[in-house]
Amino acid sequence: MTFHPKNADPLILSGRDVTAVLGPTNTGKTHLAIERMVAHESGLIGLPLRLLAREVYARVCEKVGAHKVALITGEEKIQPAGAKYSVCTVEAMPRTTDAAFVAIDEVQLAGDFERGHIFTDRILHLRGRQETLLLGAATMRGILERLLKGVSVVTRPRLSHLAYAGQKKLTRLPSRSAIVAFSADEVYAIAELVRRQRGGAAVVLGALSPRTRNAQVELYQAGDVDYLIATDAIGMGLNLDLDHVAFAQDRKFDGYQFRNLSAAELGQIAGRAGRHLRDGTFGVTGQVDPFDEDLVKKIEGHDFDPVKVLQWRTADFDFSSLDALRRSIERTAPVEGLTRALPAVDAQALEHLSMDPAIRDLATSRERVALLWEACVLPDYRRIAPAQHAELIASIYDDLARKGHVDENYMAEQVRRADSTDGDIDALSHRIAQIRTWTFVSNRPQWLADPTHWQEKTREIEDRLSDALHERLTKRFVDRRTSVLVRRLRENTMLEAEIAPSGMVVVEGHHVGELQGFRFTADQSASGEDGKAIRSAAQKALAAEFETRAERFAASANGDIALGSDGTLRWLGAPIATLVEGEDALKPRAVLLADEQLTGPARDKVAARIDRFVNFQVELLLKPLVELKNADQIAGIGRGIAFQLAENFGVLNRRDIAEDVKSLDQ
């Protein structure tokens, strides 16, 4: 198939000196791009997420030094003087550059309805002087070869095998699993269940700030929890130690409609299982129908339908009037293989604002129209109705047009509203979305009288809100005690146990129960996986303590042991045995009150010491009865009376034996 231009568009550049590195996940594409960039004197790389931009920024800084690297996103700018390398979100990439090297990651997003036109623009228009890399899925090969004449395509095989593991209940998923859902409510519900059954989970959603997401990922990576509950945010770039990916949903709302995920989208997420040379598996939970054979074959073989068209929007805007700008946005694509994108957030905002008489009165010059379009670029972090988002933009634009900058008092009030760490997860998430809006504004220096102040202020607030949200998420979805104990048990290391005089047992800094005598009682609040972890940890940590206690008890004095009126023996106040009826009334049997963990010679020592104490007490307290029972010199009726006294522990009703007593020799 050949693409023919519909009209002239000189901005579509040649594919010469462009290399498309294509393949599934876990092929080392991003690593290659970093290595190639730092090999040049200067470079520019665009990533699909702010989180990934930060991750790559850190890696490039390690290689060349932070003083040579800039980080540029909508909400954050770190630009050292003389920086040679720039790490950006794709939206923040400049449309022209003099950098020797340019890379664009996840280019298959050029087909995305919401953001695709931005990726398409960078693919078509942005080049490095010496080298350009386009990184993404193999589904992009055909469309890139047709649009970019002369492009060189390099395919990279996956480093490990990916296999379908079928359907499993949530409670039966293996450790080191990611469970994927597509709404915050579903992610939270699954995380609650995993907490109750498995001790906890980390959560990753696109709405979380990078700082919160990094902290949650670190919980998982450090082994504090064995499960990660996430949206498709994990499908791009996050390097996670995952063995299995389980889909709890296979439908999502894409900003326009609810739909099933495509095989390629499922493959992008499933491919996060197994890193480097370690194989991975994927499957579904009990809430999702098992994947059919054809779908499994596509995902395992990374064989997906090719991308046929890329989303496109002109970058040649006409600012001569407000209506001219609207018409220019609606231009059709210049070549086959590109399709005009649906109205994005900025275009929707412009449509609302163009119907506002006050805005039309302000947007009367080329400069004012261009300024309005610049204001419309403000992202809708809060995910509110388009009309509400347009109202916010209108307030900002009014200040910019009339005063030259956003009113300081207005800015201060908006920032103040977001500056509180009180409330639950939803409240904090909403405030983070609010402050991200004003962080974006603060990173438009020409919009503010004192941009540096507001950049520092909004960043500080976002960091505090992010830390508070991480703390709330961890508190709600992670049982710290269970996660710590499970991890230490898995490491097979010696557990550190402390036992207070009261009997309270603390293992690895966490209260797990009480040890009274030779019996351990687990914390009553523990159940399910928590209870299992506590019992296992206590069993391992207290093994030496049982041995030590047995030695101490075997050597204890009689004064340390007490016999209660209820037949319970106590050692230093803790019950250790109870007396039950024996074959002989004067020889009761002691039943040891001890866990099964007290075994072998240690248990024998404890039992022997109890027997010695019981024999001592019988001889001490019941000596007259013992002597009476063993008095062979008594004969006749007297012996019968002696037997009855011994059997009844020295207590008889005189009326019952009155006749026998009368017949005795006085």
C-alpha positions as CSV (number, residue, x, y, z in Angstrom):
1,M,0.0,0.0,0.0
2,T,1.4,3.4,-0.9
3,F,0.4,6.6,0.8
4,H,-0.2,9.6,-1.4
5,P,-0.2,13.2,-0.1
6,K,-3.6,14.9,0.1
7,N,-2.0,18.3,0.2
8,A,1.5,19.7,0.7
9,D,3.0,19.3,4.1
10,P,6.7,20.0,4.0
11,L,7.0,19.3,7.7
12,I,6.8,15.6,7.3
13,L,10.5,14.7,7.3
14,S,12.4,11.9,5.7
15,G,13.1,8.7,7.4
16,R,16.8,8.8,6.6
17,D,19.0,8.6,9.6
18,V,16.0,7.3,11.6
19,T,16.1,3.9,13.2
20,A,13.0,2.3,14.5
21,V,13.9,-0.2,17.3
22,L,10.8,-2.4,17.6
23,G,9.8,-5.4,19.7
24,P,7.8,-6.6,22.7
25,T,8.4,-5.6,26.3
26,N,11.6,-6.7,28.0
27,T,13.8,-6.3,25.0
28,G,16.1,-3.5,26.4
29,K,14.9,-0.8,24.0
30,T,15.0,2.1,26.6
31,H,18.4,0.9,27.9
32,L,19.7,1.0,24.3
33,A,18.4,4.5,23.8
34,I,20.1,5.8,27.0
35,E,23.4,4.2,25.9
36,R,23.2,5.7,22.4
37,M,22.2,9.1,23.7
38,V,25.2,9.5,26.1
39,A,27.5,8.3,23.3
40,H,26.6,11.6,21.5
41,E,27.7,15.1,22.5
42,S,24.1,16.1,23.1
43,G,20.7,14.3,23.1
44,L,17.0,14.6,23.7
45,I,14.7,11.7,24.7
46,G,10.9,11.7,25.1
47,L,9.0,9.4,27.4
48,P,5.3,8.7,27.7
49,L,5.0,9.4,31.4
50,R,6.4,11.9,33.9
51,L,7.3,8.9,36.1
52,L,9.4,7.3,33.4
53,A,11.0,10.6,32.5
54,R,12.1,10.9,36.1
55,E,13.4,7.3,36.1
56,V,15.4,7.8,32.9
57,Y,16.6,11.2,34.1
58,A,18.1,9.5,37.2
59,R,19.8,6.9,35.0
60,V,21.3,9.4,32.7
61,C,22.5,11.5,35.6
62,E,24.4,8.5,37.0
63,K,26.2,8.1,33.6
64,V,27.2,11.7,32.8
65,G,26.5,13.8,36.0
66,A,23.5,15.8,37.0
67,H,25.0,19.0,35.8
68,K,24.8,17.8,32.2
69,V,21.2,16.6,32.3
70,A,17.9,18.5,32.1
71,L,14.5,17.2,33.1
72,I,11.5,18.8,31.3
73,T,7.9,17.8,32.0
74,G,4.7,19.8,32.2
75,E,5.0,20.0,36.0
76,E,8.7,20.0,36.5
77,K,11.8,21.6,35.0
78,I,15.4,21.0,36.1
79,Q,17.6,22.8,33.6
80,P,21.2,23.2,34.6
81,A,23.1,25.9,32.7
82,G,24.8,24.2,29.7
83,A,23.0,20.9,30.0
84,K,23.8,18.6,27.1
85,Y,21.1,16.0,27.5
86,S,17.3,16.6,28.0
87,V,14.9,14.0,29.3
88,C,11.3,15.0,28.6
89,T,7.7,13.8,28.5
90,V,6.7,13.6,24.8
91,E,4.4,16.5,25.3
92,A,7.2,18.7,26.7
93,M,9.6,17.9,23.8
94,P,10.4,20.9,21.6
95,R,9.3,20.6,18.0
96,T,12.7,21.5,16.8
97,T,16.2,20.8,18.3
98,D,19.8,21.0,17.5
99,A,20.6,17.9,19.6
100,A,22.8,15.3,17.9
101,F,20.6,12.5,19.1
102,V,16.8,12.2,19.5
103,A,14.7,9.3,20.8
104,I,11.0,8.9,21.2
105,D,9.8,6.0,23.4
106,E,6.5,3.9,23.1
107,V,5.8,5.3,19.6
108,Q,2.8,2.9,19.3
109,L,0.9,5.5,21.4
110,A,0.7,7.5,18.2
111,G,-2.5,5.5,17.7
112,D,-4.0,6.5,21.0
113,F,-7.2,8.5,20.7
114,E,-6.4,10.9,23.5
115,R,-2.6,11.6,23.2
116,G,-1.8,10.0,19.9
117,H,-1.6,13.2,17.8
118,I,1.3,14.5,20.0
119,F,3.4,11.3,19.5
120,T,2.6,11.5,15.7
121,D,3.8,15.1,15.6
122,R,7.1,14.2,17.2
123,I,7.6,11.1,15.0
124,L,7.0,13.1,11.8
125,H,8.8,16.3,12.7
126,L,11.6,15.8,15.3
127,R,15.1,14.7,14.3
128,G,18.5,14.5,15.8
129,R,21.4,15.9,13.7
130,Q,23.2,12.6,13.7
131,E,20.8,9.9,14.9
132,T,17.1,9.4,15.7
133,L,15.6,6.4,17.4
134,L,11.9,5.5,17.5
135,L,11.2,2.9,20.2
136,G,8.0,0.9,20.4
137,A,6.0,-2.2,19.5
138,A,6.5,-4.2,16.4
139,T,2.9,-3.3,15.4
140,M,4.3,0.1,14.2
141,R,6.7,-1.3,11.6
142,G,4.4,-1.1,8.5
143,I,3.0,2.4,9.2
144,L,6.5,3.8,10.0
145,E,8.0,2.3,6.8
146,R,5.2,3.8,4.7
147,L,5.2,7.3,6.3
148,L,9.0,7.7,6.8
149,K,10.7,6.8,3.6
150,G,14.1,5.3,4.2
151,V,13.6,4.5,7.9
152,S,15.8,1.6,9.1
153,V,13.9,-1.0,11.2
154,V,15.6,-3.1,13.9
155,T,13.6,-5.8,15.7
156,R,14.6,-7.0,19.1
157,P,13.4,-10.4,20.5
158,R,12.2,-10.7,24.0
159,L,14.9,-11.8,26.5
160,S,12.6,-14.3,28.3
161,H,9.6,-16.5,27.6
162,L,6.1,-15.4,28.4
163,A,3.4,-18.2,29.0
164,Y,-0.3,-18.3,29.8
165,A,-1.1,-19.7,33.2
166,G,-4.9,-19.8,33.0
167,Q,-7.5,-18.6,35.5
168,K,-6.8,-18.4,39.2
169,K,-8.7,-17.1,42.2
170,L,-7.2,-13.9,43.7
171,T,-6.3,-15.8,46.9
172,R,-4.4,-18.5,44.9
173,L,-2.2,-16.2,42.9
174,P,1.6,-16.8,43.3
175,S,3.7,-14.3,45.1
176,R,5.4,-11.6,43.0
177,S,2.2,-11.0,41.1
178,A,0.7,-7.9,39.6
179,I,-3.1,-7.8,39.6
180,V,-4.5,-5.4,36.9
181,A,-7.8,-3.5,37.0
182,F,-8.9,-0.4,35.2
183,S,-10.6,1.8,37.9
184,A,-9.4,3.2,41.2
185,D,-12.4,1.6,43.0
186,E,-11.6,-1.8,41.7
187,V,-7.9,-1.5,42.4
188,Y,-8.7,-0.5,46.0
189,A,-11.3,-3.3,46.5
190,I,-8.7,-5.9,45.3
191,A,-6.0,-4.4,47.5
192,E,-8.4,-4.7,50.5
193,L,-9.0,-8.4,49.8
194,V,-5.3,-9.1,49.3
195,R,-4.5,-7.3,52.6
196,R,-6.9,-9.6,54.5
197,Q,-5.7,-12.8,52.8
198,R,-2.0,-12.2,52.0
199,G,-0.8,-9.4,54.3
200,G,-0.9,-6.5,51.9
201,A,-0.3,-5.0,48.5
202,A,1.2,-2.0,46.9
203,V,-1.0,0.0,44.5
204,V,0.0,1.9,41.3
205,L,-2.5,4.1,39.4
206,G,-1.9,6.7,36.8
207,A,-3.5,9.4,39.0
208,L,-0.8,9.0,41.7
209,S,2.0,11.5,41.7
210,P,5.4,10.1,40.7
211,R,6.6,10.4,44.3
212,T,3.7,8.3,45.6
213,R,4.0,5.8,42.8
214,N,7.7,5.4,43.4
215,A,7.2,4.9,47.1
216,Q,4.5,2.3,46.4
217,V,6.7,0.5,43.8
218,E,9.6,0.5,46.3
219,L,7.3,-1.3,48.9
220,Y,6.9,-4.1,46.3
221,Q,10.4,-4.1,45.0
222,A,11.8,-4.3,48.6
223,G,9.7,-7.4,49.3
224,D,7.6,-5.7,52.0
225,V,4.6,-6.9,50.0
226,D,4.4,-9.7,47.4
227,Y,1.5,-8.3,45.4
228,L,1.1,-5.2,43.2
229,I,-2.4,-4.0,42.3
230,A,-2.3,-1.7,39.3
231,T,-4.0,-0.1,36.4
232,D,-2.4,-0.3,32.9
233,A,0.1,2.4,34.2
234,I,2.5,-0.6,34.7
235,G,2.3,-1.4,31.0
236,M,4.9,1.3,30.1
237,G,8.4,1.3,31.2
238,L,8.2,0.4,34.9
239,N,10.9,-2.1,35.6
240,L,9.3,-4.4,38.2
241,D,10.3,-7.7,39.7
242,L,7.2,-9.5,38.4
243,D,6.8,-13.2,37.9
244,H,3.1,-13.2,37.0
245,V,0.5,-10.7,35.7
246,A,-3.2,-11.4,36.4
247,F,-6.0,-9.5,34.7
248,A,-8.9,-8.8,37.1
249,Q,-10.6,-6.8,34.3
250,D,-10.3,-6.9,30.5
251,R,-12.4,-3.8,29.8
252,K,-11.7,-0.2,30.4
253,F,-13.0,3.3,29.7
254,D,-10.6,4.9,27.2
255,G,-11.8,8.5,27.7
256,Y,-14.6,8.0,25.1
257,Q,-16.2,4.6,25.7
258,F,-16.0,1.4,27.6
259,R,-14.4,-1.3,25.5
260,N,-12.4,-4.5,25.6
261,L,-8.7,-4.2,25.6
262,S,-7.0,-5.2,22.3
263,A,-4.6,-8.1,22.1
264,A,-1.7,-5.6,21.8
265,E,-2.8,-3.7,24.9
266,L,-3.1,-6.9,26.9
267,G,0.3,-8.0,25.6
268,Q,1.9,-4.7,26.6
269,I,0.7,-5.2,30.2
270,A,1.3,-9.0,30.3
271,G,4.8,-8.5,29.1
272,R,5.8,-6.9,32.4
273,A,6.0,-10.4,33.8
274,G,9.5,-11.9,33.7
275,R,12.4,-9.5,33.4
276,H,15.7,-10.0,31.7
277,L,16.3,-13.8,31.4
278,R,13.7,-14.8,33.9
279,D,10.5,-16.2,32.4
280,G,7.1,-14.8,33.2
281,T,3.5,-15.9,33.2
282,F,0.1,-14.1,32.7
283,G,-3.5,-15.1,33.3
284,V,-6.9,-14.0,34.6
285,T,-8.6,-14.0,38.0
286,G,-11.9,-15.6,38.7
287,Q,-13.8,-12.5,37.6
288,V,-12.6,-12.7,34.0
289,D,-13.4,-15.3,31.4
290,P,-10.3,-17.3,30.5
291,F,-8.5,-16.0,27.3
292,D,-9.3,-18.0,24.2
293,E,-6.6,-19.9,22.4
294,D,-6.2,-17.4,19.6
295,L,-5.6,-14.5,22.1
296,V,-3.2,-16.6,24.1
297,K,-1.2,-17.4,21.0
298,K,-1.0,-13.7,20.0
299,I,0.2,-12.6,23.5
300,E,2.7,-15.5,23.9
301,G,4.1,-14.9,20.4
302,H,3.9,-11.1,20.5
303,D,2.0,-11.3,17.2
304,F,-0.5,-8.4,17.1
305,D,-2.5,-6.6,14.4
306,P,-0.5,-3.8,12.9
307,V,-1.3,-0.2,13.6
308,K,-3.0,1.0,10.5
309,V,-3.4,4.8,11.1
310,L,-1.9,7.3,13.4
311,Q,-3.8,10.1,15.2
312,W,-2.9,13.5,13.7
313,R,-3.6,17.1,14.4
314,T,-2.0,20.1,12.6
315,A,0.7,22.0,14.3
316,D,0.3,24.9,11.9
317,F,-2.3,26.9,13.8
318,D,-3.8,30.1,12.4
319,F,-3.9,32.7,15.1
320,S,-5.4,35.5,13.0
321,S,-8.7,35.1,14.8
322,L,-10.4,32.8,17.2
323,D,-12.6,31.3,14.5
324,A,-9.5,30.9,12.2
325,L,-7.8,29.0,15.0
326,R,-10.8,26.7,15.4
327,R,-10.9,26.0,11.7
328,S,-7.1,25.3,11.5
329,I,-7.5,22.7,14.3
330,E,-10.1,20.9,12.2
331,R,-7.8,20.5,9.2
332,T,-7.8,17.0,7.7
333,A,-4.6,14.9,7.7
334,P,-2.2,15.6,4.8
335,V,-1.5,12.0,3.9
336,E,-3.1,8.6,4.0
337,G,-2.2,6.7,7.1
338,L,-3.0,9.7,9.3
339,T,-6.4,10.5,10.6
340,R,-7.6,13.7,12.3
341,A,-7.6,13.2,16.0
342,L,-10.8,13.6,18.1
343,P,-10.9,16.9,20.0
344,A,-8.4,16.7,22.9
345,V,-8.8,18.5,26.2
346,D,-7.3,21.7,24.8
347,A,-9.5,21.7,21.8
348,Q,-12.6,21.0,23.9
349,A,-11.7,23.9,26.2
350,L,-11.2,26.2,23.2
351,E,-14.7,25.3,22.0
352,H,-16.3,26.2,25.3
353,L,-14.3,29.4,25.6
354,S,-15.0,30.5,22.1
355,M,-18.7,30.7,23.1
356,D,-18.0,33.1,26.0
357,P,-18.5,36.7,25.0
358,A,-16.0,37.9,27.5
359,I,-13.3,35.7,26.1
360,R,-14.2,36.7,22.5
361,D,-13.8,40.4,23.6
362,L,-10.3,39.7,24.8
363,A,-9.1,37.4,22.0
364,T,-9.1,40.1,19.3
365,S,-5.5,40.0,18.1
366,R,-3.1,37.4,16.9
367,E,-1.1,37.6,20.1
368,R,-4.2,37.3,22.3
369,V,-5.5,34.3,20.3
370,A,-2.1,32.6,20.6
371,L,-2.1,33.3,24.3
372,L,-5.6,31.7,24.6
373,W,-4.4,28.6,22.9
374,E,-1.4,28.5,25.2
375,A,-3.7,28.6,28.2
376,C,-5.9,25.9,26.8
377,V,-2.9,23.5,27.0
378,L,-3.4,23.3,30.8
379,P,-4.0,19.6,31.5
380,D,-7.2,18.4,33.2
381,Y,-5.5,16.6,36.1
382,R,-8.7,16.7,38.1
383,R,-10.7,14.9,35.4
384,I,-13.6,17.2,35.8
385,A,-16.3,18.2,33.2
386,P,-15.0,20.1,30.2
387,A,-17.1,23.1,31.0
388,Q,-15.6,23.3,34.5
389,H,-12.0,22.9,33.2
390,A,-12.8,25.7,30.7
391,E,-13.9,28.0,33.5
392,L,-10.5,27.5,35.2
393,I,-8.7,28.3,31.9
394,A,-10.9,31.4,31.5
395,S,-9.8,32.7,34.9
396,I,-6.1,32.2,34.0
397,Y,-6.5,33.7,30.5
398,D,-8.3,36.8,31.8
399,D,-5.4,37.5,34.2
400,L,-2.8,36.9,31.5
401,A,-4.6,39.1,28.9
402,R,-5.4,42.0,31.3
403,K,-2.4,41.9,33.7
404,G,0.3,40.0,31.9
405,H,0.4,37.3,34.6
406,V,-1.9,35.3,36.9
407,D,-3.1,37.3,39.9
408,E,-0.8,36.5,42.9
409,N,-3.7,36.5,45.4
410,Y,-5.7,34.2,43.1
411,M,-2.7,31.9,42.8
412,A,-2.1,31.9,46.6
413,E,-5.7,31.1,47.3
414,Q,-5.8,28.1,44.9
415,V,-2.6,26.8,46.3
416,R,-3.8,27.2,49.9
417,R,-6.8,25.1,49.2
418,A,-4.6,22.2,48.2
419,D,-2.2,22.6,51.1
420,S,-3.6,20.1,53.7
421,T,-2.6,16.5,54.5
422,D,-5.8,15.8,56.4
423,G,-8.4,13.4,55.0
424,D,-8.6,10.0,53.4
425,I,-7.1,8.6,50.2
426,D,-9.7,10.2,47.9
427,A,-9.3,13.6,49.6
428,L,-5.5,13.5,49.2
429,S,-5.7,12.2,45.6
430,H,-8.0,15.1,44.8
431,R,-5.6,17.7,46.4
432,I,-2.7,16.2,44.5
433,A,-4.6,16.7,41.2
434,Q,-5.3,20.3,42.3
435,I,-1.7,21.1,43.1
436,R,-0.5,19.5,39.9
437,T,-2.6,22.0,38.1
438,W,-0.8,24.9,39.8
439,T,2.6,23.2,39.5
440,F,2.0,23.2,35.8
441,V,1.1,26.9,35.9
442,S,4.2,27.7,38.0
443,N,6.4,26.1,35.3
444,R,5.1,28.6,32.8
445,P,7.5,31.5,33.8
446,Q,5.8,34.0,31.6
447,W,2.5,33.4,33.3
448,L,3.6,34.5,36.8
449,A,5.3,37.5,38.4
450,D,7.4,35.3,40.6
451,P,7.5,31.8,39.0
452,T,10.5,30.6,41.1
453,H,8.6,31.1,44.4
454,W,5.5,29.2,43.1
455,Q,7.6,26.4,41.6
456,E,9.2,25.8,45.0
457,K,5.9,26.2,46.9
458,T,3.9,23.9,44.7
459,R,6.6,21.3,44.6
460,E,6.9,21.3,48.4
461,I,3.1,20.9,48.8
462,E,3.0,18.1,46.2
463,D,5.8,16.2,48.0
464,R,4.0,16.5,51.3
465,L,0.7,15.4,49.9
466,S,2.4,12.5,48.1
467,D,4.1,11.3,51.2
468,A,0.8,11.6,53.1
469,L,-1.0,9.6,50.4
470,H,1.7,6.9,50.4
471,E,1.3,6.7,54.2
472,R,-2.5,6.3,53.9
473,L,-2.3,3.7,51.1
474,T,0.2,1.7,53.1
475,K,-1.8,2.0,56.3
476,R,-5.0,0.8,54.5
477,F,-3.6,-1.9,52.2
478,V,-0.5,-3.2,54.0
479,D,-0.4,-5.2,57.2
480,R,3.2,-4.3,58.2
481,R,3.5,-7.0,60.7
482,T,2.5,-9.8,58.3
483,S,4.6,-8.4,55.4
484,V,7.7,-8.1,57.6
485,L,7.3,-11.6,59.1
486,V,6.5,-13.2,55.7
487,R,9.6,-11.6,54.2
488,R,11.9,-12.7,57.0
489,L,10.5,-16.2,56.9
490,R,11.1,-16.3,53.2
491,E,14.7,-15.2,53.7
492,N,15.1,-18.0,56.1
493,T,17.1,-15.9,58.5
494,M,17.1,-16.0,62.3
495,L,14.2,-14.0,63.7
496,E,14.8,-11.6,66.5
497,A,12.4,-12.2,69.4
498,E,11.9,-10.3,72.6
499,I,9.8,-11.6,75.5
500,A,8.7,-9.1,78.2
501,P,8.3,-10.2,81.9
502,S,4.6,-10.0,81.3
503,G,4.9,-12.7,78.5
504,M,4.4,-10.3,75.6
505,V,6.3,-11.6,72.5
506,V,7.7,-9.1,70.0
507,V,9.3,-10.6,66.8
508,E,11.2,-8.3,64.5
509,G,9.7,-5.3,66.3
510,H,6.1,-6.5,66.0
511,H,3.8,-7.7,68.7
512,V,2.8,-11.3,67.8
513,G,1.2,-12.7,71.0
514,E,1.9,-13.9,74.5
515,L,4.0,-16.7,75.9
516,Q,2.8,-18.0,79.2
517,G,4.8,-20.9,80.6
518,F,5.3,-23.2,77.6
519,R,2.2,-22.1,75.6
520,F,2.1,-19.4,73.0
521,T,-1.1,-17.6,72.2
522,A,-1.1,-15.6,69.0
523,D,-2.5,-12.1,68.8
524,Q,-6.3,-12.4,68.7
525,S,-6.6,-9.7,66.0
526,A,-4.7,-11.9,63.5
527,S,-6.5,-14.1,61.1
528,G,-6.0,-15.6,57.6
529,E,-2.5,-15.1,56.2
530,D,-1.7,-12.8,59.1
531,G,-2.4,-15.6,61.6
532,K,-0.4,-18.1,59.7
533,A,2.6,-15.7,59.4
534,I,2.4,-15.0,63.2
535,R,2.3,-18.6,64.1
536,S,5.1,-19.5,61.7
537,A,7.3,-16.6,62.9
538,A,6.6,-17.3,66.5
539,Q,7.4,-21.0,66.1
540,K,10.8,-20.2,64.5
541,A,11.7,-17.3,66.8
542,L,10.7,-19.1,70.1
543,A,12.4,-22.4,69.3
544,A,15.4,-21.5,71.4
545,E,13.3,-19.9,74.1
546,F,11.4,-23.2,74.7
547,E,14.8,-25.0,75.2
548,T,16.0,-22.3,77.6
549,R,12.8,-22.3,79.6
550,A,12.9,-26.1,79.9
551,E,16.4,-26.0,81.4
552,R,15.4,-23.2,83.8
553,F,12.3,-25.0,84.9
554,A,14.1,-28.3,85.4
555,A,16.5,-26.5,87.8
556,S,13.9,-24.5,89.6
557,A,13.2,-24.7,93.3
558,N,9.9,-26.0,94.7
559,G,9.2,-22.5,95.9
560,D,8.9,-21.3,92.3
561,I,6.1,-23.7,91.6
562,A,2.6,-23.4,93.1
563,L,-0.3,-25.8,93.2
564,G,-3.7,-24.1,93.2
565,S,-7.0,-25.3,94.6
566,D,-8.2,-26.0,91.1
567,G,-5.4,-28.5,90.5
568,T,-3.3,-26.2,88.3
569,L,0.4,-26.0,88.7
570,R,2.0,-22.6,88.0
571,W,5.6,-21.7,87.5
572,L,6.4,-18.1,88.3
573,G,2.6,-17.4,87.8
574,A,2.2,-19.1,84.4
575,P,0.1,-22.4,84.2
576,I,2.3,-25.3,83.2
577,A,0.3,-28.4,84.1
578,T,-3.0,-29.5,85.6
579,L,-3.7,-32.5,87.9
580,V,-6.2,-35.2,86.9
581,E,-7.3,-38.4,88.5
582,G,-4.7,-41.2,88.5
583,E,-5.0,-45.0,89.1
584,D,-4.5,-44.3,92.8
585,A,-6.3,-41.6,94.7
586,L,-3.1,-40.5,96.3
587,K,-1.2,-40.6,93.0
588,P,-2.7,-37.9,90.7
589,R,-1.5,-37.6,87.1
590,A,-0.1,-34.3,85.8
591,V,-1.1,-33.2,82.3
592,L,1.5,-30.9,80.8
593,L,0.2,-27.6,79.4
594,A,2.7,-27.0,76.6
595,D,2.8,-26.4,72.9
596,E,3.8,-29.2,70.5
597,Q,7.0,-27.2,69.9
598,L,8.2,-28.4,73.3
599,T,9.6,-31.7,72.2
600,G,12.2,-34.4,72.9
601,P,14.6,-34.1,75.9
602,A,13.3,-30.7,76.7
603,R,9.7,-31.9,77.1
604,D,11.0,-34.9,79.1
605,K,12.9,-32.6,81.5
606,V,9.8,-30.5,82.1
607,A,7.6,-33.6,82.7
608,A,10.1,-35.1,85.1
609,R,10.3,-31.9,87.1
610,I,6.5,-31.7,87.4
611,D,6.4,-35.3,88.6
612,R,9.0,-34.6,91.3
613,F,7.1,-31.6,92.5
614,V,3.7,-33.4,92.6
615,N,5.3,-36.3,94.5
616,F,6.9,-33.8,96.9
617,Q,3.5,-32.1,97.5
618,V,1.8,-35.4,98.1
619,E,4.4,-36.5,100.6
620,L,4.3,-33.1,102.3
621,L,0.6,-32.4,102.4
622,L,-0.9,-35.9,102.5
623,K,1.8,-37.7,104.6
624,P,-0.7,-38.9,107.3
625,L,-3.0,-40.4,104.7
626,V,-0.1,-42.1,102.9
627,E,1.1,-43.6,106.2
628,L,-2.5,-44.6,107.1
629,K,-2.9,-46.3,103.8
630,N,0.4,-48.1,104.1
631,A,-0.1,-49.1,107.8
632,D,0.2,-52.9,107.5
633,Q,0.1,-53.3,111.3
634,I,-3.6,-52.3,111.5
635,A,-6.0,-55.2,111.0
636,G,-9.6,-56.1,111.0
637,I,-12.2,-53.3,111.2
638,G,-9.5,-50.7,111.9
639,R,-7.9,-51.4,108.6
640,G,-11.2,-51.0,106.8
641,I,-11.7,-47.6,108.4
642,A,-8.1,-46.6,107.5
643,F,-8.7,-47.5,103.9
644,Q,-11.9,-45.4,103.7
645,L,-10.1,-42.4,105.3
646,A,-7.3,-42.7,102.7
647,E,-9.7,-43.0,99.8
648,N,-11.7,-40.0,100.9
649,F,-8.6,-37.9,101.7
650,G,-9.1,-38.0,105.5
651,V,-12.7,-36.9,105.5
652,L,-15.6,-39.2,106.6
653,N,-19.0,-38.6,108.0
654,R,-18.8,-40.2,111.6
655,R,-22.4,-41.4,111.3
656,D,-21.5,-43.5,108.3
657,I,-18.9,-45.5,110.4
658,A,-20.4,-45.1,113.9
659,E,-21.0,-48.9,114.3
660,D,-17.5,-49.7,113.1
661,V,-15.9,-47.2,115.5
662,K,-17.9,-48.7,118.5
663,S,-16.6,-52.1,117.8
664,L,-13.0,-51.0,117.9
665,D,-10.8,-51.7,120.9
666,Q,-10.6,-48.5,122.9
